[in-house]
Amino acid sequence: MSEPLDIDQARRRFLIMTAARWVPVGVTSPVIILVLLERGLTLTQIASIWAIGTVATFALELPTSGLADTYGRRPVLLAANLLSAAAWLGFALAHSWVGFLLAIVTMSVGRALDSGPLEAWFVDAAHAHDPDAPVNDALARQGLVLGLSIAAGSILSALVIWRHPVHSLFGTALTPLENAVWLAVLAGPLHVITTAVLMRETRGPDGRRLSPETDEPRQTIRSTIRSGLALVRRSPVLAGVLAAEVAWSIGMVSFESLMPVRLSELLGSQTTGGAWMGPVSALGWGVFAGGSALAGLAQRRIGVALTAMLARALNAIGAIALGLAAGPIALVLAYLVAYSTHGMNGAPHAALLHSVAESRNRSTVLSLNSMVAFVAFAAFGPLAGVLADHRGVSTAMIALGVASALGVAGYLPARRAELRTAPAA
């Protein structure tokens, strides 16, 4: 049996795989809807495709996380990477509603498989070498790398669209927007390669993952899922963190869904607003990375739970400021506050999830977090739209920000637990 990775080795591999995962997302996220519109789909058709994909991801979250906890993070993540790479190719080749639907469903299954295994693998790998190994700083660095990778991908996308280096492929003319999609197709296999080369995991003779503590196989998928759900009932800390995630996702509607609408209102044109959103989004992910780095420093000084509470409060203030901004420059500044604290909240929130999870259910716990985020975003997005239609976009932003601030209370059980263990530490 090979020696377990030390924490420095595990961290380096974790961050490299994170970068490979998110660069293609940064390439496509600013343009994918525009590509679908360019190929003849209506906004209603696009909305129906994303809705079906979202439902598919939600339905598969817990089963796929149970698969990762039972049979291993590596095979599940490899399957996720292959499906994501296939989905980018599907987007590049599709020219109909059915073709794009197949691509988004493929990507949605990959997203469900991808939810948790990489982060769970890193924590388990670090603890296999040293059960007391600190992982909070590495999780903060992951947020830094994630933000920089998406920002870098967005910049590459803009450059490719601007330069339009490839005018035809396989005898078919390519538009500048399609150049960006094919760039994602080329970048997609990077995560497959890095995962295959860098991720090391011990497996039993029956193919199941072995516990780093006992070298005994995990339980069945069903028992793994049950243990994760039972942990929510038993752990006030986990229940509180999930409640904070709900509030966080409500706030995200303000700075992710309503921000372009409000910017277009203030600029007087949807076209001008769309032109602004590209560089503003890249800048947002840049400050997201900075917020993640700041979280690493704050955690060491004031503790993980208090850092999460501070970030949640500041992020809510940023969301409220979006609604109060009277001009486009003020709106962009408020957006940068919201996004920097969005990044700051990620590392301590993840650290608190890992603090209550165990090796046997770590991916399941992370998927529970993803599921409540999905439900909150899906439920409050339409409600925010109704409020925006009747009372204005700025009013909806303020209301979402106020609701988001309630998430501070969700971290109180974690803070109390942290204070109880502080003297022993």
SULDA-V716914 format. One record per pair of residues at least 12 apart in sequence whose ideal C-beta (glycine too) atoms are under 10 Angstrom apart, sorted by the first residue. I is the first residue (numbers start at 0). J is the second residue. Records with the same first field share a line. If there is no record, write none. Layout:
# SULDA-V716914
I=J + J
This chain:
# SULDA-V716914
0=201 + 209 + 214
1=199 + 201
2=127 + 128 + 199
3=123 + 124 + 125 + 126 + 127 + 128 + 129 + 199 + 201 + 211
4=121 + 124 + 125 + 127 + 128 + 197 + 198 + 199
5=124 + 125 + 127 + 128 + 129 + 132
6=121 + 124 + 125 + 126 + 127 + 128 + 129 + 132 + 133 + 134 + 136 + 137
7=125 + 128 + 137
8=124 + 125 + 128 + 197 + 199
9=120 + 121 + 122 + 123 + 124 + 125 + 126 + 127 + 128 + 132 + 134 + 137 + 197 + 198 + 199
10=121 + 124 + 125 + 132 + 134 + 136 + 137 + 138 + 140 + 141
11=137 + 197
12=117 + 120 + 121 + 124 + 193 + 194 + 196 + 197 + 198 + 199
13=117 + 118 + 120 + 121 + 122 + 124 + 125 + 134 + 137 + 138 + 140 + 141 + 144 + 197 + 198
14=121 + 137 + 140 + 141 + 143 + 144 + 145 + 148
15=144 + 189 + 190 + 193 + 194 + 196 + 197
16=76 + 80 + 117 + 120 + 121 + 141 + 144 + 189 + 190 + 193 + 194 + 196 + 197 + 198
17=117 + 118 + 121 + 140 + 141 + 142 + 143 + 144 + 145 + 147 + 148 + 190 + 193
18=141 + 144 + 145 + 147 + 148 + 149 + 151 + 152 + 189 + 190 + 193
19=80 + 148 + 186 + 187 + 188 + 189 + 190 + 191 + 192 + 193 + 194 + 197
20=76 + 79 + 80 + 83 + 113 + 117 + 144 + 145 + 148 + 189 + 190 + 193 + 194
21=141 + 144 + 145 + 146 + 147 + 148 + 149 + 150 + 151 + 152 + 190 + 284
22=147 + 148 + 149 + 150 + 151 + 152 + 153 + 155 + 182 + 183 + 186 + 187 + 189 + 190
23=83 + 84 + 86 + 87 + 148 + 149 + 152 + 155 + 156 + 180 + 182 + 183 + 184 + 185 + 186 + 187 + 188 + 189 + 190
24=83 + 87 + 145 + 148 + 149 + 152 + 153 + 183 + 186
25=145 + 146 + 147 + 148 + 149 + 150 + 151 + 152 + 153 + 154 + 155 + 156 + 183 + 186 + 280 + 281 + 284
26=87 + 149 + 151 + 152 + 153 + 154 + 155 + 156 + 157 + 159 + 179 + 180 + 181 + 182 + 183 + 184 + 185 + 186 + 187
27=87 + 90 + 91 + 152 + 153 + 156 + 179 + 180 + 182 + 183 + 184 + 186 + 187
28=149 + 152 + 153 + 156 + 183 + 280 + 284
29=149 + 152 + 153 + 156 + 157 + 160 + 176 + 179 + 273 + 276 + 277 + 278 + 280 + 281
30=153 + 156 + 157 + 159 + 160 + 175 + 176 + 177 + 178 + 179 + 180 + 183 + 277
31=45 + 49 + 87 + 90 + 99 + 102 + 103 + 156 + 176 + 179 + 180 + 183
32=45 + 46 + 49
33=160 + 174 + 176 + 179 + 273
34=90 + 91 + 93 + 99 + 174 + 176 + 177 + 179 + 180
35=48 + 49 + 90 + 93 + 96 + 99 + 102 + 103 + 176
36=176
37=174 + 175 + 176 + 177
38=90 + 93 + 94 + 95 + 96 + 98 + 99 + 174 + 176 + 177
39=94 + 95 + 96
40=93 + 94 + 95 + 96 + 99
41=96
44=95 + 96 + 99 + 100
45=96 + 99 + 103
47=96 + 100
48=96 + 97 + 99 + 100 + 101 + 102 + 103 + 104
49=99 + 103 + 107
50=103 + 377
51=100 + 103 + 104 + 107
52=86 + 99 + 100 + 102 + 103 + 104 + 105 + 106 + 107 + 108 + 110
53=103 + 107 + 110 + 373 + 376 + 377
54=104 + 107 + 373 + 377
55=103 + 104 + 105 + 106 + 107 + 108 + 110 + 111
56=103 + 104 + 106 + 107 + 108 + 109 + 110 + 111 + 112 + 113 + 114 + 369 + 370 + 373
57=107 + 111 + 369 + 370 + 373 + 374 + 377
58=107 + 108 + 111 + 370
59=107 + 108 + 109 + 110 + 111 + 112 + 114 + 366
60=110 + 111 + 112 + 114 + 115 + 363 + 365 + 366 + 367 + 368 + 369 + 370 + 373
61=111 + 114 + 220 + 223 + 224 + 227 + 228 + 362 + 363 + 366 + 367 + 369 + 370
62=111 + 112 + 220 + 221 + 224 + 363 + 366
63=75 + 78 + 79 + 108 + 109 + 110 + 111 + 112 + 113 + 114 + 115 + 116 + 220 + 362 + 363 + 366
64=111 + 112 + 114 + 115 + 116 + 119 + 220 + 223 + 224 + 227 + 360 + 361 + 362 + 363 + 364 + 365 + 366 + 367 + 369 + 370
65=217 + 218 + 219 + 220 + 221 + 222 + 223 + 224 + 225 + 226 + 227 + 360 + 362 + 363 + 366
66=78 + 111 + 112 + 116 + 220 + 223 + 224 + 362 + 363
67=79 + 112 + 113 + 114 + 115 + 116 + 117 + 119 + 120 + 208 + 217 + 220 + 223 + 361 + 362 + 363 + 365 + 366
68=115 + 116 + 119 + 207 + 208 + 217 + 218 + 220 + 222 + 223 + 224 + 226 + 227 + 356 + 357 + 358 + 359 + 360 + 361 + 362 + 363 + 364 + 365 + 366
69=206 + 207 + 208 + 216 + 217 + 218 + 219 + 220 + 221 + 222 + 223 + 224 + 359 + 360 + 362 + 363
70=202 + 203 + 205 + 206 + 207 + 208 + 216 + 217 + 220 + 223
71=116 + 120 + 198 + 200 + 201 + 202 + 203 + 206 + 207 + 208 + 209 + 217 + 362
72=115 + 116 + 117 + 118 + 119 + 120 + 121 + 123 + 124 + 194 + 198 + 200 + 208 + 361 + 362
73=116 + 117 + 120 + 194 + 195 + 197 + 198 + 199 + 200 + 201 + 202 + 208
74=112 + 116 + 194 + 198 + 200 + 202 + 206 + 208
75=111 + 112 + 113 + 114 + 115 + 116 + 117 + 119 + 120 + 208 + 362
76=109 + 112 + 113 + 115 + 116 + 117 + 119 + 120 + 190 + 191 + 194 + 195 + 198 + 200 + 362
77=112 + 116 + 190 + 191 + 194 + 195 + 198
78=108 + 109 + 112 + 113 + 116 + 191
79=106 + 108 + 109 + 110 + 111 + 112 + 113 + 114 + 116 + 117 + 190 + 191 + 194
80=109 + 112 + 113 + 117 + 187 + 188 + 189 + 190 + 191 + 192 + 193 + 194 + 195
81=105 + 109 + 112 + 187 + 188 + 190 + 191 + 194
82=104 + 105 + 106 + 107 + 108 + 109 + 110 + 111 + 112 + 113
83=105 + 106 + 108 + 109 + 110 + 112 + 113 + 183 + 187 + 188 + 190 + 191
84=105 + 106 + 109 + 183 + 184 + 185 + 186 + 187 + 188 + 189 + 190 + 191
85=101 + 102 + 105 + 106 + 108 + 109 + 184 + 187
86=101 + 102 + 103 + 104 + 105 + 106 + 107 + 108 + 109 + 110 + 183 + 184 + 187
87=102 + 105 + 106 + 180 + 181 + 182 + 183 + 184 + 185 + 186 + 187 + 188
88=102 + 105 + 180 + 181 + 183 + 184 + 187 + 188
89=101 + 102 + 103 + 104 + 105 + 106 + 184
90=102 + 103 + 105 + 106 + 177 + 180 + 181 + 183 + 184
91=168 + 173 + 177 + 179 + 180 + 181 + 182 + 183 + 184
92=169 + 171 + 180 + 184
93=180
110=369
111=366 + 369
112=362
113=190 + 369
114=362 + 365 + 366 + 367 + 368 + 369 + 370 + 373
115=352 + 356 + 361 + 362 + 363 + 364 + 365 + 366 + 367 + 368 + 369
116=194 + 198 + 200 + 361 + 362 + 365 + 366
117=141 + 190 + 194 + 198 + 362 + 365
118=134 + 137 + 138 + 141 + 349 + 352 + 353 + 361 + 362 + 365
119=353 + 356 + 358 + 360 + 361 + 362 + 363 + 364 + 365 + 366
120=194 + 198 + 199 + 200 + 208 + 361 + 362
121=134 + 137 + 138 + 141 + 198 + 353
122=134 + 137 + 138 + 211 + 349 + 350 + 352 + 353 + 356 + 358 + 361 + 365
123=200 + 201 + 208 + 210 + 211 + 212 + 353 + 356 + 357 + 358 + 359 + 361 + 362
124=198 + 199 + 200 + 211
125=137 + 211
126=211 + 212 + 353 + 358 + 361
127=200 + 201 + 209 + 210 + 211 + 212 + 358
128=211
130=211 + 212
133=298 + 299 + 350
134=346 + 349 + 350 + 353 + 354
135=294 + 295 + 298 + 299 + 302 + 303 + 306 + 346 + 347 + 349 + 350 + 351 + 353 + 354
136=292 + 294 + 295 + 296 + 298 + 299 + 346 + 350
137=295 + 346 + 349 + 350
138=291 + 294 + 295 + 298 + 303 + 345 + 346 + 347 + 348 + 349 + 350 + 352 + 353
139=290 + 291 + 292 + 293 + 294 + 295 + 296 + 297 + 298 + 299 + 306 + 342 + 343 + 345 + 346 + 347 + 349 + 350
140=288 + 291 + 292 + 294 + 295 + 346
141=291 + 345 + 346 + 349
142=287 + 288 + 289 + 290 + 291 + 292 + 293 + 294 + 295 + 341 + 342 + 343 + 344 + 345 + 346 + 347 + 348 + 349
143=287 + 288 + 289 + 290 + 291 + 292 + 293 + 294 + 295 + 342 + 345 + 346
144=288 + 291
145=284 + 287 + 288 + 291 + 342 + 345
146=283 + 284 + 285 + 286 + 287 + 288 + 289 + 290 + 291 + 292 + 338 + 339 + 341 + 342 + 345
147=284 + 285 + 287 + 288 + 289 + 291 + 292
148=284 + 288
149=280 + 281 + 283 + 284 + 285 + 287 + 288
150=280 + 281 + 282 + 283 + 284 + 285 + 286 + 287 + 288
151=281 + 284 + 285
152=179 + 182 + 183 + 186 + 281 + 284
153=179 + 277 + 278 + 280 + 281 + 282 + 283 + 284 + 285
154=277 + 278 + 281 + 284 + 285
155=179 + 182 + 183 + 186
156=176 + 178 + 179 + 180 + 182 + 183 + 277 + 281
157=179 + 277 + 278 + 281
158=178 + 179 + 182
159=175 + 176 + 177 + 178 + 179 + 180 + 181 + 182 + 183
160=174 + 175 + 176 + 177 + 178 + 179 + 182 + 277
161=175 + 178
162=175 + 178
163=175 + 176 + 177 + 178 + 179
164=178 + 182
165=177 + 178 + 181 + 182
166=178
168=181
201=214
202=216
203=215 + 216 + 217
204=216
207=219
208=358 + 359
209=358
210=357 + 358 + 359
211=358
212=357 + 358 + 359
213=358 + 359
215=359
217=358 + 359 + 360
218=359 + 360
220=363
222=359 + 360
223=359 + 360 + 361 + 362 + 363
224=360 + 363 + 366 + 367
225=360 + 363
226=357 + 359 + 360 + 363 + 364
227=356 + 357 + 359 + 360 + 361 + 362 + 363 + 364 + 365 + 366 + 367
228=360 + 363 + 364 + 367
229=360
230=355 + 356 + 357 + 360 + 363 + 364 + 367
231=355 + 364 + 367 + 371
233=355
234=354 + 355 + 356 + 364 + 412 + 413 + 416
235=355 + 411 + 412 + 413 + 415 + 416
236=304 + 351 + 352 + 354 + 355 + 409 + 410 + 411 + 412 + 413 + 414 + 415 + 416 + 417
237=351 + 352 + 354 + 355 + 356 + 364 + 367 + 368 + 412 + 413
238=355 + 409 + 412
239=304 + 351 + 355 + 406 + 408 + 409 + 410 + 411 + 412 + 413 + 414 + 415 + 416
240=304 + 307 + 347 + 348 + 349 + 350 + 351 + 352 + 354 + 355 + 364 + 367 + 368 + 371 + 406 + 409 + 410 + 412 + 413
241=352 + 364 + 367 + 368 + 370 + 371 + 372 + 409
242=371 + 375 + 405 + 406 + 408 + 409 + 410 + 411 + 412
243=307 + 308 + 311 + 344 + 348 + 351 + 368 + 371 + 403 + 405 + 406 + 407 + 408 + 409 + 410 + 411 + 413
244=344 + 348 + 352 + 367 + 368 + 369 + 370 + 371 + 372 + 374 + 375 + 406 + 409
245=368 + 371 + 372 + 374 + 375 + 376 + 378 + 379 + 402 + 403 + 405 + 406 + 409
246=311 + 314 + 315 + 375 + 399 + 402 + 403 + 404 + 405 + 406 + 407 + 408 + 409
247=307 + 310 + 311 + 314 + 315 + 341 + 344 + 345 + 348 + 368 + 371 + 372 + 375 + 376 + 403 + 406 + 409
248=371 + 372 + 373 + 374 + 375 + 376 + 377 + 378 + 379 + 380 + 403 + 406
249=315 + 318 + 372 + 375 + 376 + 378 + 379 + 380 + 382 + 383 + 398 + 399 + 400 + 401 + 402 + 403 + 404 + 405 + 406
250=311 + 314 + 315 + 317 + 318 + 319 + 321 + 337 + 340 + 341 + 344 + 375 + 376 + 379 + 396 + 399 + 400 + 401 + 402 + 403 + 404 + 405 + 406
251=314 + 318 + 337 + 341 + 372 + 375 + 376 + 379 + 380 + 399 + 403
252=318 + 375 + 376 + 377 + 378 + 379 + 380 + 381 + 382 + 383 + 384 + 395 + 396 + 398 + 399 + 400 + 402 + 403
253=314 + 315 + 317 + 318 + 319 + 320 + 321 + 322 + 333 + 334 + 337 + 379 + 383 + 392 + 395 + 396 + 397 + 398 + 399 + 400 + 402 + 403
254=283 + 314 + 317 + 318 + 320 + 321 + 333 + 334 + 335 + 336 + 337 + 338 + 340 + 341 + 396 + 399 + 400 + 403
255=280 + 283 + 334 + 337 + 338 + 341 + 376 + 380
256=376 + 379 + 380 + 383 + 384 + 387 + 395 + 396 + 399
257=318 + 321 + 322 + 380 + 383 + 384 + 386 + 387 + 392 + 393 + 395 + 396 + 399
258=272 + 276 + 279 + 280 + 283 + 318 + 321 + 330 + 331 + 333 + 334 + 337 + 338 + 392 + 396
259=272 + 273 + 275 + 276 + 279 + 280
260=272 + 384 + 387 + 392 + 395 + 396
261=321 + 322 + 324 + 327 + 330 + 333 + 334 + 387 + 391 + 392 + 393 + 395 + 396
262=275 + 276 + 279 + 321 + 324 + 327 + 330 + 331 + 334 + 392
263=275 + 276 + 327 + 392
264=327 + 330 + 391 + 392 + 393
265=324 + 325 + 326 + 327 + 328 + 329 + 330 + 331 + 392 + 393
266=326 + 327 + 330
267=327
271=327
272=327
275=327 + 330 + 331
276=334
278=331
279=327 + 330 + 331 + 334 + 335 + 338
280=334 + 338
282=331 + 334 + 335 + 338
283=331 + 334 + 335 + 337 + 338 + 339 + 341 + 342
284=338 + 341 + 342
285=335 + 338 + 339 + 342
286=334 + 335 + 336 + 337 + 338 + 339 + 340 + 341 + 342 + 343
287=335 + 337 + 338 + 339 + 340 + 341 + 342 + 343 + 345
288=338 + 339 + 342
289=335 + 338 + 339 + 342 + 343
290=310 + 313 + 314 + 335 + 336 + 337 + 338 + 339 + 340 + 341 + 342 + 343 + 344 + 345 + 346
291=339 + 341 + 342 + 343 + 344 + 345 + 346
292=342 + 343 + 346
293=306 + 310 + 339 + 340 + 342 + 343 + 346
294=306 + 307 + 309 + 310 + 340 + 342 + 343 + 344 + 345 + 346 + 347 + 348 + 349 + 350
295=343 + 346 + 347
297=309 + 310 + 343 + 346 + 347
298=346 + 347 + 350
301=347
302=347 + 413 + 414 + 417 + 418 + 421
303=346 + 347 + 348 + 349 + 350 + 351 + 354 + 410 + 413 + 414 + 417
304=347 + 348 + 350 + 351 + 354 + 410 + 411 + 412 + 413 + 414 + 415 + 416 + 417 + 418
305=347 + 410 + 413 + 414 + 417 + 418
306=343 + 344 + 346 + 347 + 348 + 350 + 351 + 410
307=343 + 344 + 345 + 346 + 347 + 348 + 349 + 350 + 351 + 406 + 407 + 409 + 410 + 413 + 414
308=344 + 347 + 406 + 407 + 408 + 409 + 410 + 411 + 413 + 414
309=340 + 343 + 344 + 347 + 407 + 410
310=339 + 340 + 341 + 342 + 343 + 344 + 345 + 346 + 347 + 348 + 406 + 407 + 410
311=340 + 343 + 344 + 347 + 348 + 403 + 404 + 405 + 406 + 407 + 408 + 409 + 410
312=340 + 344 + 403 + 404 + 406 + 407
313=336 + 337 + 339 + 340 + 341 + 343 + 344 + 404
314=336 + 337 + 338 + 339 + 340 + 341 + 342 + 343 + 344 + 400 + 403 + 404 + 406 + 407
315=337 + 340 + 399 + 400 + 401 + 402 + 403 + 404 + 405 + 406 + 407
316=333 + 336 + 337 + 340 + 400 + 403 + 404
317=332 + 333 + 334 + 335 + 336 + 337 + 338 + 339 + 340 + 341 + 400 + 403
318=333 + 334 + 336 + 337 + 340 + 341 + 396 + 397 + 398 + 399 + 400 + 401 + 402 + 403 + 404
319=333 + 337 + 396 + 397 + 398 + 399 + 400 + 401 + 403 + 404
320=332 + 333 + 334 + 336 + 337 + 396 + 397 + 400
321=333 + 334 + 336 + 337 + 392 + 393 + 395 + 396 + 397 + 399 + 400
322=391 + 392 + 393 + 394 + 395 + 396 + 397 + 398 + 399 + 400 + 401
323=393 + 396 + 397 + 400
324=393 + 396
325=393
330=393 + 396
333=396 + 400
337=396 + 400 + 403
344=406 + 410
347=410 + 413
348=368 + 406 + 409 + 410 + 413
349=365 + 368
350=413
351=368 + 409 + 410 + 412 + 413 + 414 + 416 + 417
352=364 + 365 + 367 + 368 + 413
353=365
354=413 + 416 + 417 + 420
355=412 + 413 + 416
356=368
375=402
379=395 + 398 + 399 + 402 + 403
380=399
382=395 + 398 + 399
383=395 + 396 + 398 + 399 + 402
386=398 + 399
387=399
